[in-house]
Amino acid sequence: MNALSDIEFKEIIKKHLIKANYLVHKKDKLPDEIIEQVAIFSVQKRQYISQDMVAILSALPLFYLDYKGVKNLQL
């Protein structure tokens, strides 16, 4: 199994953070603030779970955003 390159890792993180930001804030860009798990759950419950749908998001990108902080995120 090959390890991800730094570029591949950052691209995956970027795509997941944009998806989370769109889900919660309807903005198709990197988030301007930390996205809380409860906000993601609330949107999922209100908009998707009642329709038997759910968006799949990895927790790792959100942990990475929380660890680095919005201002220090370099993707």
QUIVEN-V181503 format. One record per residue. N is the residue number from 1. RES is the residue in three letters. D_FIRST is the distance of its C-alpha to the first C-alpha in Angstrom with 2 decimals. Layout:
N_RES_D_FIRST ; N_RES_D_FIRST
//
This chain:
1_MET_0.00 ; 2_ASN_3.78 ; 3_ALA_6.60 ; 4_LEU_9.54 ; 5_SER_12.49 ; 6_ASP_15.78 ; 7_ILE_17.22 ; 8_GLU_14.64 ; 9_PHE_14.95 ; 10_LYS_18.70 ; 11_GLU_18.95 ; 12_ILE_17.41 ; 13_ILE_19.76 ; 14_LYS_22.60 ; 15_LYS_22.36 ; 16_HIS_22.35 ; 17_LEU_25.24 ; 18_ILE_27.21 ; 19_LYS_26.81 ; 20_ALA_28.06 ; 21_ASN_30.87 ; 22_TYR_31.92 ; 23_LEU_31.97 ; 24_VAL_34.15 ; 25_HIS_36.17 ; 26_LYS_35.98 ; 27_LYS_34.91 ; 28_ASP_32.21 ; 29_LYS_31.16 ; 30_LEU_29.55 ; 31_PRO_31.54 ; 32_ASP_34.56 ; 33_GLU_34.42 ; 34_ILE_32.27 ; 35_ILE_31.63 ; 36_GLU_32.49 ; 37_GLN_30.79 ; 38_VAL_34.28 ; 39_ALA_34.94 ; 40_ILE_31.88 ; 41_PHE_32.95 ; 42_SER_36.55 ; 43_VAL_35.73 ; 44_GLN_33.46 ; 45_LYS_36.24 ; 46_ARG_39.01 ; 47_GLN_37.56 ; 48_TYR_34.89 ; 49_ILE_34.94 ; 50_SER_38.52 ; 51_GLN_37.40 ; 52_ASP_34.62 ; 53_MET_32.01 ; 54_VAL_29.61 ; 55_ALA_27.30 ; 56_ILE_23.79 ; 57_LEU_22.94 ; 58_SER_20.22 ; 59_ALA_21.99 ; 60_LEU_19.68 ; 61_PRO_21.33 ; 62_LEU_24.71 ; 63_PHE_24.04 ; 64_TYR_22.97 ; 65_LEU_26.20 ; 66_ASP_28.21 ; 67_TYR_26.86 ; 68_LYS_27.34 ; 69_GLY_30.39 ; 70_VAL_31.42 ; 71_LYS_33.13 ; 72_ASN_30.30 ; 73_LEU_27.49 ; 74_GLN_26.32 ; 75_LEU_24.22
//
